[in-house]
Amino acid sequence: MKSSIKRLTLNGGLLFLSVCLFSSVGMPEEGEKLVGKTVNINTAEVEEFVENVPLVTQELAEAIVEYREETGDFQVIEELLQVEGFDRALLRRIKDFFILEGIGGDECTC
């Protein structure tokens, strides 16, 4: 959480402090528990990835589906590293949301 302090001078030289507190919006911090649902990476459509897997954007979901359509079904979860936009750090964070023909995300050695 960050704070921003603004000083305002009003009639008679009175000093007022205005404190605005805000938190950053966007990516959860490393170690923060992610919430979602599991999806089968060989059958899920773009919307299913986006709606159920945290940190998966529309663009990343489209890249996953496009890769699968071009190369065939994923053989291992680590194959997601071949998809543009995926890196090992991201895969470590969200691997538990992927299943692959009955193999749970904890099988991933990434």
TAJO-V901267 format. One line per field, one symbol per residue. phi: phi as a letter, one per 30 degrees, with the letter a starting at -180 (. if undefined). burial: # if it has 16 or more other C-alpha atoms within 10 Angstrom, else .. Layout:
# TAJO-V901267
phi->???
burial->???
This chain:
# TAJO-V901267
phi->.cbbcccbcceiidcccccccbcdckdddejddcbabdbddcbdcedddddccdicdeddddddddedddcjedcbdddedddejcbedddedcedccbbhjcdddddcd
burial->.................................#...#####.#.#.###..#####..######.##.....#.###.#..#..#....#.########...##..#..
